[in-house]
Amino acid sequence: MCGSHHHRSHREHCGRTRRASSFLEAWLLLLLKDDAAHGYELLDRLRQNLTGGLCPDPGTVYRNLRRMEEEGLVASTWELRDAGPPRRLYRLTEQGEELLQAWAAHVEECRAGLDRFLEVYHQMNRSADEE
């Protein structure tokens, strides 16, 4: 993936997709793909999709959203309400969409490698059981 001749931003972010700690970034990009959302909505969607204690705390999510906005991956606007404080509405940018595509390609590569690992593991177990 890193040696490909895709968009410049794909190459720029390619190495970043390798960091396991950035998987939250991938999820946030994915959750913003079809529709803008408030931070609380994103937290709710993360809780629905991530299991086994993988869902990060709200502070981590908001810090990542701020960093992603500084990097141009998401953009936000303040939404004023009649009742309650204003809320930020986050949306995916073109650069964020490009990184999401790079993430999807990376996850496909990882999945293929994991599938192959399990295939070899099960073959070895079958061989050991036959002996």
C-alpha positions in Angstrom: 0.0 0.0 0.0 2.7 2.5 0.9 4.5 2.1 -2.4 1.4 2.7 -4.4 1.0 5.7 -6.7 -2.4 6.9 -5.3 -3.1 10.4 -4.1 -0.4 12.4 -2.4 -2.4 12.5 0.9 -2.7 8.7 0.7 1.1 8.4 0.7 1.4 11.1 3.5 -1.0 9.2 5.8 0.0 5.7 4.8 2.5 5.2 7.6 0.0 6.5 10.1 -2.5 3.7 9.3 0.1 1.3 10.7 -0.3 2.7 14.3 -2.7 0.7 16.3 -3.5 3.7 18.5 -4.9 5.4 15.4 -7.6 2.9 14.9 -10.0 5.3 16.8 -9.2 7.8 14.0 -10.3 5.2 11.4 -13.6 4.6 13.2 -14.3 8.3 13.6 -13.7 8.8 9.8 -15.9 5.9 9.0 -18.7 7.1 11.3 -18.6 10.6 9.6 -18.6 9.2 6.1 -22.3 9.4 5.4 -23.4 12.2 7.8 -22.1 14.9 10.0 -22.5 14.3 13.7 -21.9 15.8 17.2 -19.3 14.4 19.5 -21.9 12.8 21.7 -23.5 11.0 18.7 -20.1 9.7 17.7 -19.5 8.4 21.2 -22.9 6.6 21.0 -22.0 5.1 17.6 -18.6 4.0 18.8 -20.3 2.2 21.8 -22.6 0.4 19.4 -19.8 -0.8 17.2 -16.9 -1.4 19.5 -17.1 -4.3 22.0 -14.8 -5.9 24.6 -13.7 -2.7 26.3 -12.4 -1.1 23.1 -14.6 2.0 23.3 -12.5 4.9 24.4 -13.5 7.5 27.0 -15.1 10.8 25.9 -11.9 12.8 26.5 -10.0 10.6 24.2 -12.6 10.9 21.4 -12.8 14.7 21.7 -9.0 15.1 21.8 -8.8 13.0 18.6 -11.5 15.0 16.9 -9.6 18.3 17.7 -6.4 16.8 16.4 -8.1 15.5 13.3 -9.6 18.9 12.7 -6.1 20.5 13.0 -4.9 18.0 10.4 -7.7 18.8 8.0 -9.4 15.4 8.2 -12.6 16.7 9.7 -14.2 20.1 9.9 -16.6 21.4 12.5 -19.1 24.2 12.9 -20.9 25.4 16.0 -24.6 24.6 16.1 -26.6 27.0 18.2 -29.6 25.7 20.0 -32.6 27.4 21.7 -32.0 25.3 24.8 -28.6 24.2 26.0 -25.1 25.2 25.0 -23.9 25.3 21.4 -22.6 22.0 20.1 -19.9 21.2 17.5 -21.1 19.4 14.4 -18.3 17.4 12.7 -18.1 16.4 9.1 -15.6 14.5 7.0 -13.4 16.5 4.6 -12.0 15.4 1.3 -8.6 14.7 2.9 -10.4 12.7 5.6 -12.2 10.7 2.9 -8.9 9.9 1.2 -7.4 8.7 4.5 -10.5 6.6 5.2 -9.9 4.9 1.8 -6.3 4.2 2.8 -7.5 2.8 6.2 -9.9 0.4 4.4 -7.1 -0.8 2.1 -4.9 -1.3 5.2 -7.5 -3.2 7.1 -8.1 -5.5 4.0 -4.3 -6.2 4.0 -4.3 -7.0 7.7 -7.4 -9.2 7.4 -5.8 -11.2 4.6 -2.7 -11.7 6.7 -4.8 -12.7 9.8 -6.8 -15.1 7.7 -3.7 -16.7 6.4 -2.2 -17.0 9.9 -5.3 -18.8 11.1 -5.3 -21.1 8.1 -1.7 -22.2 8.7 -2.4 -22.5 12.5 -5.4 -24.8 11.9 -3.4 -26.9 9.3 -0.7 -27.4 11.9 -3.2 -28.4 14.5 -4.8 -30.9 12.2 -1.4 -32.3 11.3 -0.5 -32.7 15.0 -3.8 -34.4 15.7 -3.2 -36.9 12.9 0.2 -38.0 14.3 
